[in-house]
Amino acid sequence: MNKMKLFKTITGTIASAGAGAVVGNAIKATTPVDIKTSGKVMVVIGGVVLSSMVGDLASKYTSDQIDEVVENLNSNKTDTPDTV
């Protein structure tokens, strides 16, 4: 595995876990304490799905941003002005 792929994997995992944690905390903060068992089950299932979706998007966004930075750095290397 090359260094860039490893870096993208690590940062994507961190971004995904962080986004999932934020979603999980938001769900906990907004879920009523006196909810029935059936409601709790639905909240847990919905929370898992929502956390997964947001985590995937955060990971993809992070990867895309890294690709953009690398592309900009590479284009700056090749677009050096001619010296007089």
Beta strands, then each sheet from edge to edge (+ up, - down):
end
